[in-house]
Amino acid sequence: MTQQVTSQCGAPSASSLWSSIDWQQVEDDVFRLQMRIAKATKAQRWNKVRALQRLLTRSHQAKLLAVKRVTSNRGRNTSGIDGTLWINPQQKWQAALALSCRGYQAQPLRRIHIPKKNGKTRPLGIPTMHDRAMQALFLLATEPVAETTADHHSYGFRPKRSAADAIERCFVVLAQRSSAQWILEGDIKGCFDNISHDWMLRHLRIERKILEQWLKAGFIEKGQLFSTTAGTPQGGIISPCLANGVLDGMELMLKSITKPTDKVHLVRYADDFVITSSSKEQLENIIKPAVTGFLRERGLTLSEEKTAIVSITQGFDFLGFNVRKYGSKLLIKPAKSSIESFLDVIRKEIRAGIALPTASLIGLLNRKLTGWVNYYRHVVAKAIFSKIDTAIFWALYRMIRRKHSRKSKGWLYRKYYGSRGMRRWIFHSVYQVKSGESRIISLKQASATPIRRHRQIRSAANPYDVEYLDYFKERMRKYPPQQEVAGPGLSSFMKA
């Protein structure tokens, strides 16, 4: 019926239809079906899982939600090889109607390279908008299965979980006097690029024909088409879920070859992981070979340069944090490399922003500072936050001294600084808003952010399981929105 109305009335009808969608109702309908998929997965009723997944991927509501996701995320203005973007409501409505599994043919990815911290580059494949929407559609059907069967202590790129949960888990398994003393730091070499296609097609709970289209689509670089024989493309919406599905099972494998008294625990975030043990020999002779074999089945290998076995008194870096025991006390702090990297970015922004209006520069620095501080606000970081403030103060002061080399210190203070209470030398600026009103913007202080211990998510908590709806409702109440983002349809189910 909607297709007839759209074709008869033309573009205005498509625009009005998209604009009049009740998104809360759409999300609720999709979420109810996702909960049914999770329930069937928990009962291991795989035929019913496939039937429900098929029902979801053919539903109009799920297609609308998939198009909304790819047209509202940060990559919405980046096109694939066809140069197509979905900008106006008419294009979005027509795109949702065009999503179909029948005769679907994925197009090659547009390959670009983004720089890494070590000077190397990471290949990134950009799908077309249509392929992105198809991935988002099948992610809606695949994620409830993945969340139900996932390793309990896997935290990367999963709904309702974060790096803060992974770090808190490290604290839980390492902080006691009787905790494990040895750690295997693991890193998988080229994880996204080397995963076996055959293994994924045999084991992942997703329509084989559709998955094969994405895996075998190839990529275009410098006008030349290259085939893909292994790996899942970095840049696809569904890629993190697929990669997690490949690595899930490592926790169960470790339990099968160790005893509880060995104090073996896995904490994984995407392809980075740490494994604890009470014995260095166990890590070297039993666990590392077992992990190597586990990965080999999936076409993967450990990165020798990034994999190491260390003592907790020596400490290790994980997800930008340094975890180390000083005597009997475990302290988790921001890693030195992360501090240096952040300050390098800030100094570059300050040097590049010498010609910017002061208010614009302060706004830019505040956004970067807020993101970095919020990431580390759950650990022992108060002294480091103060050092960050000092480093930024001197970087800004040197910049304005160069900008006004002939002005006195008093003149610089009156132009760029102010005071509030007992605090002086607050870098600020006055700017005009659209109404003509003058406002003051000040540089934020990292050290003003309170340190607040993060509460780790329950290991078995599943956002698509009805058993945990009340738990997530309470968790959402305690944590601010920037730390907890509700999954599709979850918000309305949480309302009192």
N, C-alpha and C positions, 0 to 999 in steps of 0.2 A: 504494500500500500504506500509506504513512504517513497519507494522508487517511482511509482506512478505520479505522485504529487510533485516530486522533484522534477521529473521530466516534463510534466505539463506546464508547471508554473515557471520553470527556468531558474536563473540564478537567485532572484530575491527569495524564492521559497527555500532553497538550500541554505541561504544565510540565516533566514529566520528559524529554520528547523534546528540548525546548530546552536543558535543563540538561545533557543527556548528549552534546551535539554536540562532536565533536573539531574544534575551530576551526583547529588547525594543518593538519589534513588538508583542511578546506574551503578555506583560503587557498592551500594548495599546488595543489589541483585548479584553482582559478580562475586562479592565476598561470601554470600551464602553458598554459592556453588563451589567456591574454593574450600570452604569448611567441609563440604561433603566429600571433596576429593581427599582432603587430609584425613578425614574419618575412615574412608575406604582404604587409604594407604596404611594407616595404623593397624587395620584389621587384615592387611595383606590380601585384600580382594582386588587383585590386579586387573581382572576383566572389567570390574565396575569402575576402577580408576581410569582405564582407557576410555570407557564409554562416557564418563563425566568430563574428561579432558576434551574429548571430541565435541561434546555438547557445548562446552565453554568456548572453544575456539571457533565455533560456528555461530555463536550468539551475537546479536546486534549490539547489545550493551558492552560486551567485551571489546568489540571492534571500535566502538566509540571511545572507550577508555584507553585503548592502545594508541589511537591517533592523538588523543589529548596529551598523552605522555610524551610522545616524540615531538609534539609541537609546542610544548611548554618547558622542556628542559634546556640546558645550556647549549646543546648542539643543534637547536632548531634552525639556526641561520647558516649551518654548514651543510652543503649539498654533497651528494655522491657523484658518480660518474655521469649521471644524466643531467646534473645541474638543476634539478627540480626542488623547489621548496613549497611547503604548504603554509601560506601566510593568512589568507582571509577565510572567513567562515564557510564560504561556498566550497573552496578547495578542500577544507577539512571534512566537510560532510560527504563530498564526492569520494574522498580518499577512504573514508570508513565503509562506504558502499562497495568500493572496489576491492576491499580485502577479501580474498577467497583462497582456499586451499586447492581448489580444482584447477589443475593446469599451472600451478605456481612455479615460476622459474626465477631463482635468485640471480641478480646481476653481480658482476665482479665488483670488488671493493676498490675505492680510490685510496692508494697507499701514500701516506706521508710519514715523515720521521720527526720525532720530537726528542730534544736533548735530554740526557740523563745526568745525574750529579757527577758520575765518574768520567764524563767527557764523551761517552758513547751515545748512541741514539737508540730509541725504541720505535720499532715499526708500528704504525697505527693504521688500521683499515677502516675506512669510512663507508658504510653501506648507503644505498639510496634511501630516500624517505620511505618508500613502499616496503623495502626490506626491513628497515628499522621498525616500522609499524607491525609487520608480521612477527618479528622477534619479540616485540612488546606483547603482542597477542598471545604467543605461545609461552611467554614467561609467566603470564597470569595463570596458565594451566600447569606449568611445570614447577613453579615455586612452592605450592603447597606440598607436593611430593618431596621436593628437595629438603624442605624444612622438617618434614616428618622423619626422613631417613638420614639426616645429616649427623655428623659427629657432634657430640654435645659441646665440645670445647673448640669448635671452629667459629671464628668471630668476624671474618672478613667478608664484606659485600653481602651481608645477610640482613633482612629486615629486623629492626629492633636491637641489633647488636653493633658494637663499635670497638675501636682500638682500646678505649677505656676499659671495656669488659675484659679484653685479653690481658691487659696489664694488671688489672685487679686479680685475675686468675693466677698470674705469675706470683703476686704477693701472697695469695692464699696457700699455694703449694710450696713456697720457698721461705716464708717468714719465720717459721717455728725453729726452735733449737734442734728438734729432731727431724727437720725437713731434709730432703735430698740435697746433696752437696755438689753434684755434678750435672752439667747441662750440655746437651747436644744442640748447638745452633745449626739449624738446617735451612738451606735455601735451594730451591729447585732451579736448575739451569734452563733458561728459556722456556718456562712452563707453558705459556700460551702458544708458543711456536712449535712445540714438539709432541703434544698429546696425540696419542694414536687414534686415528679416525675409526679404525675397526673396533677398538675397545669401546669408544663412545657409542657407536651405532649398535653394538651388542648389549650394552648395559644401561644406558641412560633411558629413563622413562619419558620419552618424547617421541612423537611420530617420526619414524625412521626416514620416510621420503622427504619430509620437510627439513629435518636435521641434515640430511645428506646434501640438500641444496645449498645450505649455508657453508658446510664444510668444504665442498668441492667448487665453490663459486669462483675461486681464484681472485687475483687482484691486478690492477693496472697501475704501472709505474713508468713514468716518462713515455707514455703512449704505447707501451708494450704490455701484452697480456701474459701473466704468469699463472701457472696452475698451483694449487695447494694440495699437498699430499699428506700433511700432518698439521696438527695445531688447530686452535680455535681463534678466530680473528680478534685482536685487541681493538676495541672501539665499538663492538656490537653490544646492544643492550643485554642480550641473554648470555654473553660470553662469561661473565663472572659466575653465574649460576651453573653453567656447564662445567667450568673449571673446578668449582667446589664439588660438584657431583663426581668428578673423576678422582679427587683426593679423599672424598669421604670413604670411611672404612679403615683408615690408618689407625684410628683410636681402638677399634675392635681388634685389629691385628696385633697391636701392642699388648692388649689385655690377654690375648691368647698365648703369648710367649713369655709372660712375666707373672710374678706373684704380687699381691698387695703389699707385702713387706719390702718389695724392691723399690717402692716409692716412685714408680714410673708414671709420669703424667705428661700428656700432650697438650700444648697450647698452640693453636694454629690461626694465622690470619692470612687468608688467601694462600700464596705459595711460600710464605715465611712461617717457620714453626720452631718451637723449642721443645725438647723432650728432657725431662728430669730423671735422675736415677741416683741411688745411693752409692753406686759403684762406677768408677771410670771404666773398668774392664768390661762391665756389662754393656755400656754404651758402645765401646769399641768392637767387641767380639760378637755381640748378640743383636743389639738394637739397630746399629747402623747398617749391618748387612741385611737385616730384615726389612728396613725401610728402603734400602737400595733395590731389593727384590720386588717389593711392593710397587715402587715407581717404575721399574723396568717393564712390568706387565702393561703399564699404561704408556710406554714409550718415553718415559722421563728418566732423568738422571740428577743426582745431587751436584751442585756447583762446588767443586773442591776448594776454590778460593774463598768462598763465603761460608763453608761448613766447617765447624770446629767444635771440639770438646773442651770445655773450660770449667774451672772450679767457681763456685758461687763467691768465694772470697776474691777471685780475680775479676768477676763481674762480666756482663755481656750487654751488648746493645740490641734492642728489639723494638721495632716500630718507632724509632726516634727517641727511645727512653734508654737510660742506663740502669740496669738492675744489678745491685752488688750488696754483699753482706760485709759490714764493718764490725768485726768481732761477732757478736750474736745478734746484731741489729741489721735488718734488711732495709736499705734505702733505695727508692726509685726516683731518679731525677731525669731532667731533660739531658739527652746525650750531647757531648761536646760538639760533635759534628753537626747536630741539628741547630745548636746555638750559633755556631759560626756561619752556617748556611743562611740562617734567618737574618743575622746581622749583615751579611754580604748583600742580601736582597734589599734590606732597608737602606744601606749606604748607597747602593746603585740608584734606588728610587729618589733619594735625597739629591744626589748629584744630577740626575736627569731632570729633577723638578725645580732646578734653580731659577728657571724662567717662569714657572707656574705661579698663579696667584697663591698666596700663602694659605688661604682657606682650602683650596683644592688639594694642596700638598698635605695639609693636616688631615683632611678627609681620607685621602689615600693611605696615609700611614696608620690612621686609626683602624681602618678596615683590616689591614694586614696584622696589626698588633692584636686586635681582638680575636682573630681566628687563631693565631699562634698561642696566645695566652689561654684561651678556652680549651685548647687541646691538652695543655700541660697543667691545668688548674687542679687536677686531682692528685698530684704527686708532690714530692718535696721540692718545691720550686720557688719559694718566697725570696730567698737570697738571689737566685738567678734572675728573677723578675726585676729586682733592684739593679742588678748589673746591666740588664737590658735597657732599663730607663736611663742609666748613666751613659751607656754607649750611644744611645739615640740623641741624648742631650748634646753631647760633644760633637756628634756628626752634624747636627743642625746648626750648632754655634759656629763651627768651622765654615759651613756653607754660607751663612749670612755675613761672616767676616770677609769672605772672598767677594761676596756680592757688594758689600759696602766697605771697601778697604780703607776709605778715608774718614769713616765715621767713628765717633768715640763709643766706648762701652756703654755709657749712659744713654746715648742716642739709640743704640741697638736695643737696649732694654725697654725704653719707652715705646719703640715701634713694634717689637715682636713679643714682648713678655709682659706678664702681669702677675698679680698675686691673689691668693684666696686664703683667708685666715692666716695661719702661720707659714704657709707655703709660698715661696717666691719663685721667680724664674719659670713661670708657666708659659709655655709656647702657645700663643693664641693668635687669632685674627678676627677682624670684624668684616662681615659680608652682608650683602643685601638680598632679601628674599623677593619673590614676585610682587608681594603687596607693597614693597618699598620699605618695609621694616628692617632695621638693622639688628643683626644677631651676632653672637660671639661663639666661635668654635675653638675648643682647646685640645691640645694633644693629650691623649689618654695616658695614664700611668699604668704600666704592667703590674707594679707592686700594689696597686689599689685593688686588684682582683683577689677576693678571698680564696684561700685553699679549701676545697671541699672534697672530702673522700667520696669516691664513686662506689656505688653499690652494684656489685656484679649481678648480671641477669641470671636467673635460675638456669642451670645447665640444660634442662629438658624443656624449657619454655618454648612453645610453638605459637606464633601469632595467629595461626589458622585452626588451632585446636580450641573447641568450645570450653574445655577444661581450664584454660588459662585466660579467658576473657576478663574475669575479675582481677586477676593478677596484673594484667597489662593496663587495666583501668586505673588501678592504684599506682602503678609505676608512672603512668603518664601524668597523674596528678602531682607526683613528687618532683619530677624532672621537668625543666623548662622545655619549650618546644624545639629549641635548636639542638637539644641533646636527644630527644625522642621524637621521631617522626612517625605518625600513624601510617599503617599500611592501608591498602585499598579497602574502603568500606569500614575500617575498624573504628573510626571516630564515632559514628552514629551508634554502634553497638556498645560503646563505652559510656554513653550518656546516662546520667543517673535517672 
